Amino acid sequence: MIKSKRWLLAAAMLTVLGALFFLVKQETVKLDAENIFAKSEENSETLNRALKMLGQEMPNFTMLTPDQKEVSIDSFTDKPILLIEWASWCPYCQEQLPVIQEVFDELGSQIHFVALNVTDGREETQATAQKYYLEEGFTFPYYLDINSKVADQLQVETIPTLYIVDKTKKIKRIFVDHQSKDQLTKELKTVLKE
C-alpha cells in the first residue's frame, strides 16, 4: 500500500514537473521567435543600406540606353518613377521582372519604368542583358548602369532593389524583397494620387 502511494505521488510529481517543463519550454520558444522577428526587422534596416535612401531625393545620374544614348534621370520628372536595379543572372530578378512587366502593361502610361541593369562588365555585360531582355519578351524600357555607378549612388546591396519616386524626385518606397503585382500596383497608385 505504501509502495503504491509513493508510486502515485512520484507519478503525480513527474506529471507536474513535465507540465512545468513544457510550459517553460513553450514560453522560451515564443520569446526566441519574438527576438528573431525583432532582430530581422531591425536588421532589414541596418543590413541593407539602400533602405536608408527612403525619404531622400533621388540623386541625379545618367544611364545608357541599349543603343548607347546617354539619358539623365532628371528627364523623367513629369511622372512618378519605378526604378528597378536588376541583372539577368539574378534568380530573384528573374522572378520579379515578369511582375514588373505585368505592372508596366497596366500602368506604363502613368509611371516611368526605369529598369536599370547592373552592367558591371564581368557577371553582366550589355550583350547578356539584351539577350535576356529579348528572350523574355519584356517591353518595359531598360537602361544600362555601366560599372554599377548608379547602384553605388543608390546604395544598392541586393538585387532586385525597387525604388518608387514621386514627381518631386522624393524616394517614397524602397523594396529589397519580392513584390507581388497587387502589392506593387497598390504602392504605385498611392504615389499617383499624391
GUFIVO-844090 format. One record per atom (N, C-alpha, C): atom name; residue number from 1; residue in one letter; x, y, z. Coordinates in steps of 0.02 Angstrom, whole numbers, plus 50000, padded with zeros to 5 digits. Atoms other than C-alpha are relative to their C-alpha. Layout:
<recs>
<"CA",NUM,"a",<X,Y,Z>>
...
</recs>
This chain:
<recs>
<"N",1,"m",<50041,49940,50000>>
<"CA",1,"m",<50000,50000,50000>>
<"C",1,"m",<50043,50063,50000>>
<"N",2,"i",<49956,49943,49996>>
<"CA",2,"i",<50140,50119,50047>>
<"C",2,"i",<50037,50009,49933>>
<"N",3,"k",<49966,49996,50064>>
<"CA",3,"k",<50232,50075,49886>>
<"C",3,"k",<49956,50030,49947>>
<"N",4,"s",<50043,49973,50051>>
<"CA",4,"s",<50080,50114,49780>>
<"C",4,"s",<49986,50074,50011>>
<"N",5,"k",<50009,49927,49987>>
<"CA",5,"k",<50055,50283,49868>>
<"C",5,"k",<50062,50038,49977>>
<"N",6,"r",<49938,49968,50023>>
<"CA",6,"r",<50238,50325,49836>>
<"C",6,"r",<50002,50003,49924>>
<"N",7,"w",<50000,50001,50073>>
<"CA",7,"w",<50220,50272,49657>>
<"C",7,"w",<49952,50052,49972>>
<"N",8,"l",<50049,49949,50022>>
<"CA",8,"l",<50062,50381,49636>>
<"C",8,"l",<50028,50070,50012>>
<"N",9,"l",<49971,49934,49984>>
<"CA",9,"l",<50150,50528,49721>>
<"C",9,"l",<50056,50016,49950>>
<"N",10,"a",<49945,49989,50048>>
<"CA",10,"a",<50303,50506,49609>>
<"C",10,"a",<49973,50013,49931>>
<"N",11,"a",<50031,49990,50065>>
<"CA",11,"a",<50194,50493,49454>>
<"C",11,"a",<49969,50069,49995>>
<"N",12,"a",<50031,49933,49999>>
<"CA",12,"a",<50098,50650,49504>>
<"C",12,"a",<50053,50054,49995>>
<"N",13,"m",<49947,49950,50002>>
<"CA",13,"m",<50259,50745,49535>>
<"C",13,"m",<50033,50003,49931>>
<"N",14,"l",<49971,50001,50067>>
<"CA",14,"l",<50331,50689,49368>>
<"C",14,"l",<49953,50034,49950>>
<"N",15,"t",<50049,49968,50044>>
<"CA",15,"t",<50171,50743,49281>>
<"C",15,"t",<50002,50076,50007>>
<"N",16,"v",<49997,49927,49988>>
<"CA",16,"v",<50177,50915,49364>>
<"C",16,"v",<50066,50028,49973>>
<"N",17,"l",<49935,49976,50025>>
<"CA",17,"l",<50363,50934,49326>>
<"C",17,"l",<50001,50000,49923>>
<"N",18,"g",<50003,50003,50073>>
<"CA",18,"g",<50334,50879,49146>>
<"C",18,"g",<49958,50057,49971>>
<"N",19,"a",<50043,49944,50023>>
<"CA",19,"a",<50192,51006,49126>>
<"C",19,"a",<50036,50066,50008>>
<"N",20,"l",<49963,49938,49989>>
<"CA",20,"l",<50300,51144,49201>>
<"C",20,"l",<50056,50007,49948>>
<"N",21,"f",<49947,49998,50050>>
<"CA",21,"f",<50445,51098,49087>>
<"C",21,"f",<49972,50018,49932>>
<"N",22,"f",<50032,49986,50065>>
<"CA",22,"f",<50329,51100,48936>>
<"C",22,"f",<49981,50074,49995>>
<"N",23,"l",<50021,49929,50001>>
<"CA",23,"l",<50259,51273,48983>>
<"C",23,"l",<50060,50047,49995>>
<"N",24,"v",<49939,49959,50003>>
<"CA",24,"v",<50432,51345,49014>>
<"C",24,"v",<50031,49996,49931>>
<"N",25,"k",<49971,50009,50067>>
<"CA",25,"k",<50496,51272,48850>>
<"C",25,"k",<49960,50038,49948>>
<"N",26,"q",<50043,49964,50048>>
<"CA",26,"q",<50346,51343,48754>>
<"C",26,"q",<50012,50075,50005>>
<"N",27,"e",<49989,49928,49991>>
<"CA",27,"e",<50374,51516,48830>>
<"C",27,"e",<50069,50020,49973>>
<"N",28,"t",<49932,49986,50026>>
<"CA",28,"t",<50561,51507,48787>>
<"C",28,"t",<49999,50002,49924>>
<"N",29,"v",<50005,50002,50073>>
<"CA",29,"v",<50522,51459,48607>>
<"C",29,"v",<49965,50063,49975>>
<"N",30,"k",<50038,49940,50020>>
<"CA",30,"k",<50395,51601,48597>>
<"C",30,"k",<50045,50062,50004>>
<"N",31,"l",<49956,49943,49992>>
<"CA",31,"l",<50522,51726,48664>>
<"C",31,"l",<50055,50000,49947>>
<"N",32,"d",<49949,50004,50051>>
<"CA",32,"d",<50656,51663,48545>>
<"C",32,"d",<49973,50022,49932>>
<"N",33,"a",<50031,49980,50063>>
<"CA",33,"a",<50537,51683,48397>>
<"C",33,"a",<49990,50075,49998>>
<"N",34,"e",<50010,49927,49998>>
<"CA",34,"e",<50494,51860,48453>>
<"C",34,"e",<50066,50037,49991>>
<"N",35,"n",<49934,49968,50007>>
<"CA",35,"n",<50679,51903,48469>>
<"C",35,"n",<50026,49995,49929>>
<"N",36,"i",<49977,50008,50069>>
<"CA",36,"i",<50718,51832,48297>>
<"C",36,"i",<49962,50048,49955>>
<"N",37,"f",<50040,49954,50041>>
<"CA",37,"f",<50574,51931,48222>>
<"C",37,"f",<50023,50072,50010>>
<"N",38,"a",<49977,49932,49986>>
<"CA",38,"a",<50630,52090,48310>>
<"C",38,"a",<50067,50013,49968>>
<"N",39,"k",<49934,49991,50030>>
<"CA",39,"k",<50809,52063,48253>>
<"C",39,"k",<49996,50004,49924>>
<"N",40,"s",<50005,49997,50072>>
<"CA",40,"s",<50757,52029,48074>>
<"C",40,"s",<49970,50066,49977>>
<"N",41,"e",<50027,49934,50016>>
<"CA",41,"e",<50652,52188,48074>>
<"C",41,"e",<50055,50052,50006>>
<"N",42,"e",<49946,49953,49987>>
<"CA",42,"e",<50799,52282,48147>>
<"C",42,"e",<50053,49994,49946>>
<"N",43,"n",<49947,50012,50048>>
<"CA",43,"n",<50924,52202,48028>>
<"C",43,"n",<49979,50020,49929>>
<"N",44,"s",<50020,49982,50068>>
<"CA",44,"s",<50818,52236,47873>>
<"C",44,"s",<50019,50072,49986>>
<"N",45,"e",<49980,49931,50011>>
<"CA",45,"e",<50859,52418,47900>>
<"C",45,"e",<50075,50009,50007>>
<"N",46,"t",<49929,49990,49990>>
<"CA",46,"t",<51035,52401,47963>>
<"C",46,"t",<50042,49962,49950>>
<"N",47,"l",<49960,50040,50045>>
<"CA",47,"l",<51092,52266,47844>>
<"C",47,"l",<49999,50025,49927>>
<"N",48,"n",<50005,49978,50069>>
<"CA",48,"n",<51031,52343,47681>>
<"C",48,"n",<50001,50077,49998>>
<"N",49,"r",<49991,49927,50001>>
<"CA",49,"r",<51097,52519,47657>>
<"C",49,"r",<49951,50036,49954>>
<"N",50,"a",<50046,49968,50047>>
<"CA",50,"a",<50976,52552,47513>>
<"C",50,"a",<49940,50029,50036>>
<"N",51,"l",<50059,49977,49964>>
<"CA",51,"l",<50835,52571,47639>>
<"C",51,"l",<50011,50069,50032>>
<"N",52,"k",<49985,49935,49970>>
<"CA",52,"k",<50923,52724,47710>>
<"C",52,"k",<49986,50058,49951>>
<"N",53,"m",<50017,49949,50050>>
<"CA",53,"m",<50880,52816,47548>>
<"C",53,"m",<49927,50022,50005>>
<"N",54,"l",<50071,49984,49995>>
<"CA",54,"l",<50696,52819,47596>>
<"C",54,"l",<49990,50071,50025>>
<"N",55,"g",<50015,49930,49982>>
<"CA",55,"g",<50629,52997,47603>>
<"C",55,"g",<50049,50050,49972>>
<"N",56,"q",<49951,49955,50028>>
<"CA",56,"q",<50782,53068,47518>>
<"C",56,"q",<49983,50015,49927>>
<"N",57,"e",<50009,49983,50070>>
<"CA",57,"e",<50789,53150,47348>>
<"C",57,"e",<50042,49952,49957>>
<"N",58,"m",<49964,50043,50047>>
<"CA",58,"m",<50837,53036,47204>>
<"C",58,"m",<50061,50037,49975>>
<"N",59,"p",<49941,49966,50025>>
<"CA",59,"p",<51017,53079,47160>>
<"C",59,"p",<49997,50008,49924>>
<"N",60,"n",<49997,49990,50073>>
<"CA",60,"n",<51050,53147,46986>>
<"C",60,"n",<50052,49951,49972>>
<"N",61,"f",<49953,50046,50032>>
<"CA",61,"f",<51131,53019,46873>>
<"C",61,"f",<49981,49992,49927>>
<"N",62,"t",<50013,50016,50070>>
<"CA",62,"t",<51146,52969,46691>>
<"C",62,"t",<50007,49925,49991>>
<"N",63,"m",<49997,50071,50016>>
<"CA",63,"m",<51122,52798,46615>>
<"C",63,"m",<50000,49994,49924>>
<"N",64,"l",<49998,50011,50073>>
<"CA",64,"l",<51138,52723,46441>>
<"C",64,"l",<49939,49960,49978>>
<"N",65,"t",<50050,50041,50032>>
<"CA",65,"t",<51000,52660,46330>>
<"C",65,"t",<50037,49941,49967>>
<"N",66,"p",<49965,50056,50033>>
<"CA",66,"p",<51036,52492,46245>>
<"C",66,"p",<50035,50020,49935>>
<"N",67,"d",<49965,49977,50060>>
<"CA",67,"d",<51083,52590,46088>>
<"C",67,"d",<50051,50055,50015>>
<"N",68,"q",<49944,49958,49979>>
<"CA",68,"q",<51214,52689,46187>>
<"C",68,"q",<49985,50074,50004>>
<"N",69,"k",<50016,49929,49990>>
<"CA",69,"k",<51122,52855,46209>>
<"C",69,"k",<49997,50014,50075>>
<"N",70,"e",<49999,49981,49930>>
<"CA",70,"e",<51151,52942,46373>>
<"C",70,"e",<49935,50036,50019>>
<"N",71,"v",<50064,49971,49977>>
<"CA",71,"v",<50993,52986,46471>>
<"C",71,"v",<50008,50019,50074>>
<"N",72,"s",<49998,49978,49931>>
<"CA",72,"s",<50977,53085,46633>>
<"C",72,"s",<49935,49981,50035>>
<"N",73,"i",<50061,50015,49962>>
<"CA",73,"i",<50856,53031,46769>>
<"C",73,"i",<49957,50063,50007>>
<"N",74,"d",<50038,49937,49995>>
<"CA",74,"d",<50806,53215,46777>>
<"C",74,"d",<49951,50010,49942>>
<"N",75,"s",<50047,49993,50056>>
<"CA",75,"s",<50717,53194,46610>>
<"C",75,"s",<49935,49961,50013>>
<"N",76,"f",<50059,50040,49983>>
<"CA",76,"f",<50587,53084,46698>>
<"C",76,"f",<49958,50031,50055>>
<"N",77,"t",<50034,49969,49943>>
<"CA",77,"t",<50511,53211,46817>>
<"C",77,"t",<49927,50019,49986>>
<"N",78,"d",<50070,49983,50014>>
<"CA",78,"d",<50341,53231,46731>>
<"C",78,"d",<49952,49948,50029>>
<"N",79,"k",<50041,50054,49970>>
<"CA",79,"k",<50278,53067,46810>>
<"C",79,"k",<50040,49968,50056>>
<"N",80,"p",<49963,50040,49951>>
<"CA",80,"p",<50321,52959,46959>>
<"C",80,"p",<50043,49947,49964>>
<"N",81,"i",<49952,50048,50028>>
<"CA",81,"i",<50460,52831,46931>>
<"C",81,"i",<49999,49936,50041>>
<"N",82,"l",<49983,50063,49969>>
<"CA",82,"l",<50478,52648,46968>>
<"C",82,"l",<50068,49980,49973>>
<"N",83,"l",<49932,50018,50020>>
<"CA",83,"l",<50665,52612,46963>>
<"C",83,"l",<50017,49932,50029>>
<"N",84,"i",<49983,50068,49980>>
<"CA",84,"i",<50723,52432,46969>>
<"C",84,"i",<50073,49987,49982>>
<"N",85,"e",<49931,50022,50014>>
<"CA",85,"e",<50906,52381,46986>>
<"C",85,"e",<49997,49924,49993>>
<"N",86,"w",<50006,50071,50014>>
<"CA",86,"w",<50923,52207,46909>>
<"C",86,"w",<50060,49975,49959>>
<"N",87,"a",<49951,50032,50045>>
<"CA",87,"a",<51036,52084,46819>>
<"C",87,"a",<49970,49935,49975>>
<"N",88,"s",<50030,50059,50031>>
<"CA",88,"s",<50996,51939,46704>>
<"C",88,"s",<50018,49935,50036>>
<"N",89,"w",<49978,50061,49966>>
<"CA",89,"w",<51093,51810,46807>>
<"C",89,"w",<49968,49991,50068>>
<"N",90,"c",<50027,50000,49932>>
<"CA",90,"c",<50999,51851,46968>>
<"C",90,"c",<49933,49963,50003>>
<"N",91,"p",<50063,50039,49998>>
<"CA",91,"p",<50865,51720,47010>>
<"C",91,"p",<49941,50040,50028>>
<"N",92,"y",<50054,49960,49971>>
<"CA",92,"y",<50766,51844,47115>>
<"C",92,"y",<49975,50052,49949>>
<"N",93,"c",<50020,49955,50054>>
<"CA",93,"c",<50766,51967,46970>>
<"C",93,"c",<49958,49963,49949>>
<"N",94,"q",<50038,50040,50048>>
<"CA",94,"q",<50706,51828,46857>>
<"C",94,"q",<49929,49987,50024>>
<"N",95,"e",<50067,50007,49972>>
<"CA",95,"e",<50557,51807,46974>>
<"C",95,"e",<49963,50067,49998>>
<"N",96,"q",<50032,49935,49993>>
<"CA",96,"q",<50524,51994,46993>>
<"C",96,"q",<49984,50033,49932>>
<"N",97,"l",<50010,49964,50063>>
<"CA",97,"l",<50541,52055,46813>>
<"C",97,"l",<49935,49983,49963>>
<"N",98,"p",<50066,50013,50031>>
<"CA",98,"p",<50387,51963,46745>>
<"C",98,"p",<49944,50038,50035>>
<"N",99,"v",<50049,49960,49963>>
<"CA",99,"v",<50288,52051,46883>>
<"C",99,"v",<50005,50073,49978>>
<"N",100,"i",<49990,49932,50024>>
<"CA",100,"i",<50364,52216,46828>>
<"C",100,"i",<49967,50009,49932>>
<"N",101,"q",<50031,49997,50066>>
<"CA",101,"q",<50306,52178,46651>>
<"C",101,"q",<49923,50006,50007>>
<"N",102,"e",<50073,49997,49989>>
<"CA",102,"e",<50127,52148,46713>>
<"C",102,"e",<49978,50069,50024>>
<"N",103,"v",<50017,49934,49973>>
<"CA",103,"v",<50127,52311,46810>>
<"C",103,"v",<50010,50053,49945>>
<"N",104,"f",<49988,49954,50055>>
<"CA",104,"f",<50202,52402,46660>>
<"C",104,"f",<49942,49998,49950>>
<"N",105,"d",<50057,50006,50046>>
<"CA",105,"d",<50062,52334,46550>>
<"C",105,"d",<49939,50039,50025>>
<"N",106,"e",<50057,49965,49971>>
<"CA",106,"e",<49937,52412,46670>>
<"C",106,"e",<50012,50074,50011>>
<"N",107,"l",<49987,49930,49979>>
<"CA",107,"l",<50022,52574,46724>>
<"C",107,"l",<50054,50035,49960>>
<"N",108,"g",<49944,49972,50038>>
<"CA",108,"g",<50155,52607,46592>>
<"C",108,"g",<49989,50069,49972>>
<"N",109,"s",<50013,49933,50025>>
<"CA",109,"s",<50068,52763,46530>>
<"C",109,"s",<50000,50053,50055>>
<"N",110,"q",<50005,49953,49944>>
<"CA",110,"q",<50060,52841,46704>>
<"C",110,"q",<50064,50005,50041>>
<"N",111,"i",<49939,50005,49960>>
<"CA",111,"i",<50228,52791,46778>>
<"C",111,"i",<50059,49990,49953>>
<"N",112,"h",<49938,50015,50036>>
<"CA",112,"h",<50405,52799,46710>>
<"C",112,"h",<50030,49936,50029>>
<"N",113,"f",<49967,50061,49980>>
<"CA",113,"f",<50479,52624,46718>>
<"C",113,"f",<50073,50005,49979>>
<"N",114,"v",<49928,49995,50012>>
<"CA",114,"v",<50668,52630,46733>>
<"C",114,"v",<50032,49935,50026>>
<"N",115,"a",<49969,50063,49982>>
<"CA",115,"a",<50735,52453,46734>>
<"C",115,"a",<50075,50007,49986>>
<"N",116,"l",<49930,49982,50006>>
<"CA",116,"l",<50918,52486,46767>>
<"C",116,"l",<50044,49938,50011>>
<"N",117,"n",<49959,50060,49998>>
<"CA",117,"n",<51032,52340,46725>>
<"C",117,"n",<50068,50014,50030>>
<"N",118,"v",<49935,49993,49968>>
<"CA",118,"v",<51184,52323,46838>>
<"C",118,"v",<50052,49969,49953>>
<"N",119,"t",<49954,50023,50052>>
<"CA",119,"t",<51308,52309,46694>>
<"C",119,"t",<50072,50011,50025>>
<"N",120,"d",<49934,49993,49971>>
<"CA",120,"d",<51472,52275,46783>>
<"C",120,"d",<50056,49979,49953>>
<"N",121,"g",<49949,50021,50048>>
<"CA",121,"g",<51561,52203,46630>>
<"C",121,"g",<50030,49932,50014>>
<"N",122,"r",<49975,50067,49982>>
<"CA",122,"r",<51603,52040,46720>>
<"C",122,"r",<49942,49950,50001>>
<"N",123,"e",<50057,50046,49995>>
<"CA",123,"e",<51448,51949,46780>>
<"C",123,"e",<49944,50019,49952>>
<"N",124,"e",<50053,49976,50044>>
<"CA",124,"e",<51333,52057,46674>>
<"C",124,"e",<50030,50047,49948>>
<"N",125,"t",<49977,49957,50054>>
<"CA",125,"t",<51376,52131,46505>>
<"C",125,"t",<49939,50028,49963>>
<"N",126,"q",<50055,49973,50040>>
<"CA",126,"q",<51272,52234,46385>>
<"C",126,"q",<49968,49945,49958>>
<"N",127,"a",<50025,50053,50042>>
<"CA",127,"a",<51256,52081,46275>>
<"C",127,"a",<49956,49951,50039>>
<"N",128,"t",<50040,50047,49961>>
<"CA",128,"t",<51194,51965,46413>>
<"C",128,"t",<49934,50032,50022>>
<"N",129,"a",<50061,49965,49979>>
<"CA",129,"a",<51070,52096,46473>>
<"C",129,"a",<49950,50002,49943>>
<"N",130,"q",<50045,49994,50058>>
<"CA",130,"q",<50999,52124,46299>>
<"C",130,"q",<49972,49931,49979>>
<"N",131,"k",<50022,50067,50019>>
<"CA",131,"k",<50991,51938,46260>>
<"C",131,"k",<49944,49976,50046>>
<"N",132,"y",<50051,50020,49952>>
<"CA",132,"y",<50894,51902,46419>>
<"C",132,"y",<49935,50039,49991>>
<"N",133,"y",<50058,49956,50008>>
<"CA",133,"y",<50777,52051,46394>>
<"C",133,"y",<49959,49978,49939>>
<"N",134,"l",<50034,50020,50062>>
<"CA",134,"l",<50735,51997,46215>>
<"C",134,"l",<49970,49930,50005>>
<"N",135,"e",<50025,50069,49993>>
<"CA",135,"e",<50718,51812,46256>>
<"C",135,"e",<49937,49996,50043>>
<"N",136,"e",<50058,50001,49955>>
<"CA",136,"e",<50594,51850,46394>>
<"C",136,"e",<49941,50039,49972>>
<"N",137,"g",<50054,49962,50031>>
<"CA",137,"g",<50492,51965,46282>>
<"C",137,"g",<49977,50060,50040>>
<"N",138,"f",<50019,49942,49961>>
<"CA",138,"f",<50494,52112,46401>>
<"C",138,"f",<49992,50061,49955>>
<"N",139,"t",<50010,49939,50039>>
<"CA",139,"t",<50431,52279,46336>>
<"C",139,"t",<50010,50064,50041>>
<"N",140,"f",<49985,49940,49960>>
<"CA",140,"f",<50465,52396,46483>>
<"C",140,"f",<50069,50025,49981>>
<"N",141,"p",<49934,49973,50019>>
<"CA",141,"p",<50611,52513,46450>>
<"C",141,"p",<50054,49977,50049>>
<"N",142,"y",<49944,50015,49956>>
<"CA",142,"y",<50779,52460,46515>>
<"C",142,"y",<50060,50042,49979>>
<"N",143,"y",<49941,49958,50008>>
<"CA",143,"y",<50941,52555,46535>>
<"C",143,"y",<50060,49964,50031>>
<"N",144,"l",<49939,50031,49977>>
<"CA",144,"l",<51121,52512,46574>>
<"C",144,"l",<50034,50042,50054>>
<"N",145,"d",<49963,49968,49945>>
<"CA",145,"d",<51206,52555,46738>>
<"C",145,"d",<50072,49976,49994>>
<"N",146,"i",<49931,50020,50016>>
<"CA",146,"i",<51385,52544,46672>>
<"C",146,"i",<50044,50005,50062>>
<"N",147,"n",<49955,50006,49943>>
<"CA",147,"n",<51510,52489,46806>>
<"C",147,"n",<49964,50011,50067>>
<"N",148,"s",<50041,49997,49938>>
<"CA",148,"s",<51367,52493,46935>>
<"C",148,"s",<50005,50068,50035>>
<"N",149,"k",<49992,49933,49969>>
<"CA",149,"k",<51392,52681,46964>>
<"C",149,"k",<49936,50024,50033>>
<"N",150,"v",<50064,49979,49971>>
<"CA",150,"v",<51208,52715,46993>>
<"C",150,"v",<49983,49957,50060>>
<"N",151,"a",<50012,50045,49944>>
<"CA",151,"a",<51191,52563,47104>>
<"C",151,"a",<50039,50023,50062>>
<"N",152,"d",<49961,49973,49945>>
<"CA",152,"d",<51330,52637,47211>>
<"C",152,"d",<49967,50062,50029>>
<"N",153,"q",<50034,49939,49976>>
<"CA",153,"q",<51240,52805,47221>>
<"C",153,"q",<49937,49984,50039>>
<"N",154,"l",<50062,50019,49967>>
<"CA",154,"l",<51079,52719,47270>>
<"C",154,"l",<50011,49950,50058>>
<"N",155,"q",<49981,50043,49945>>
<"CA",155,"q",<51172,52611,47397>>
<"C",155,"q",<49971,49929,49994>>
<"N",156,"v",<50028,50066,50013>>
<"CA",156,"v",<51109,52450,47316>>
<"C",156,"v",<50048,49947,50026>>
<"N",157,"e",<49961,50056,49975>>
<"CA",157,"e",<51169,52296,47408>>
<"C",157,"e",<49975,49934,49973>>
<"N",158,"t",<50030,50061,50026>>
<"CA",158,"t",<51050,52165,47341>>
<"C",158,"t",<49957,50018,49940>>
<"N",159,"i",<50044,49989,50057>>
<"CA",159,"i",<50956,52146,47179>>
<"C",159,"i",<49949,49943,49998>>
<"N",160,"p",<50022,49934,50022>>
<"CA",160,"p",<50823,52171,47132>>
<"C",160,"p",<49987,50046,50060>>
<"N",161,"t",<50021,49948,49954>>
<"CA",161,"t",<50802,52333,47228>>
<"C",161,"t",<49955,50046,49961>>
<"N",162,"l",<50049,49958,50034>>
<"CA",162,"l",<50649,52437,47183>>
<"C",162,"l",<49990,50065,50039>>
<"N",163,"y",<50011,49934,49971>>
<"CA",163,"y",<50626,52623,47214>>
<"C",163,"y",<49938,50031,49968>>
<"N",164,"i",<50057,49961,50025>>
<"CA",164,"i",<50461,52716,47197>>
<"C",164,"i",<50015,50073,50017>>
<"N",165,"v",<49979,49930,49994>>
<"CA",165,"v",<50497,52900,47167>>
<"C",165,"v",<49942,50044,49975>>
<"N",166,"d",<50054,49956,50023>>
<"CA",166,"d",<50368,53040,47158>>
<"C",166,"d",<50026,50052,49950>>
<"N",167,"k",<49981,49951,50052>>
<"CA",167,"k",<50368,53184,47032>>
<"C",167,"k",<50049,50053,50026>>
<"N",168,"t",<49952,49952,49973>>
<"CA",168,"t",<50470,53293,47151>>
<"C",168,"t",<50069,49968,50013>>
<"N",169,"k",<49938,50039,49993>>
<"CA",169,"k",<50609,53159,47148>>
<"C",169,"k",<50011,49973,50070>>
<"N",170,"k",<49993,50027,49933>>
<"CA",170,"k",<50575,53106,47328>>
<"C",170,"k",<49988,49924,49998>>
<"N",171,"i",<50006,50073,49997>>
<"CA",171,"i",<50601,52920,47361>>
<"C",171,"i",<49948,49983,50052>>
<"N",172,"k",<50058,50014,49957>>
<"CA",172,"k",<50435,52862,47433>>
<"C",172,"k",<50000,49930,50029>>
<"N",173,"r",<49998,50070,49977>>
<"CA",173,"r",<50460,52673,47446>>
<"C",173,"r",<50061,49966,49971>>
<"N",174,"i",<49944,50041,50024>>
<"CA",174,"i",<50604,52551,47432>>
<"C",174,"i",<49985,49928,50019>>
<"N",175,"f",<50011,50071,49987>>
<"CA",175,"f",<50587,52364,47416>>
<"C",175,"f",<50064,49961,49985>>
<"N",176,"v",<49941,50042,50010>>
<"CA",176,"v",<50730,52242,47438>>
<"C",176,"v",<49981,49926,50001>>
<"N",177,"d",<50025,50068,50004>>
<"CA",177,"d",<50620,52088,47430>>
<"C",177,"d",<49947,49996,49945>>
<"N",178,"h",<50047,50010,50056>>
<"CA",178,"h",<50498,52014,47304>>
<"C",178,"h",<49933,50034,50014>>
<"N",179,"q",<50065,49968,49995>>
<"CA",179,"q",<50339,52113,47272>>
<"C",179,"q",<49952,49968,49950>>
<"N",180,"s",<50050,50027,50045>>
<"CA",180,"s",<50180,52041,47200>>
<"C",180,"s",<49972,50056,49957>>
<"N",181,"k",<50032,49951,50044>>
<"CA",181,"k",<50085,52128,47061>>
<"C",181,"k",<49953,50044,50039>>
<"N",182,"d",<50049,49961,49961>>
<"CA",182,"d",<49948,52180,47182>>
<"C",182,"d",<50034,50049,50047>>
<"N",183,"q",<49965,49956,49953>>
<"CA",183,"q",<50070,52250,47311>>
<"C",183,"q",<50031,50059,49963>>
<"N",184,"l",<49965,49948,50038>>
<"CA",184,"l",<50169,52346,47182>>
<"C",184,"l",<49951,50049,49969>>
<"N",185,"t",<50051,49957,50030>>
<"CA",185,"t",<50015,52413,47092>>
<"C",185,"t",<49970,50045,50052>>
<"N",186,"k",<50029,49959,49946>>
<"CA",186,"k",<49941,52472,47257>>
<"C",186,"k",<50047,50057,50020>>
<"N",187,"e",<49951,49948,49981>>
<"CA",187,"e",<50101,52565,47304>>
<"C",187,"e",<50006,50054,49945>>
<"N",188,"l",<49993,49951,50055>>
<"CA",188,"l",<50115,52647,47133>>
<"C",188,"l",<49937,50043,49995>>
<"N",189,"k",<50062,49960,50003>>
<"CA",189,"k",<49932,52701,47134>>
<"C",189,"k",<49997,50050,50057>>
<"N",190,"t",<49997,49952,49944>>
<"CA",190,"t",<49961,52781,47304>>
<"C",190,"t",<50041,50061,49980>>
<"N",191,"v",<49957,49945,50021>>
<"CA",191,"v",<50102,52886,47231>>
<"C",191,"v",<49965,50041,49945>>
<"N",192,"l",<50036,49964,50053>>
<"CA",192,"l",<49993,52931,47081>>
<"C",192,"l",<49948,50048,50029>>
<"N",193,"k",<50052,49958,49969>>
<"CA",193,"k",<49862,53005,47199>>
<"C",193,"k",<50030,50061,50034>>
<"N",194,"e",<49968,49944,49964>>
<"CA",194,"e",<49988,53122,47282>>
<"C",194,"e",<50006,50062,49957>>
</recs>
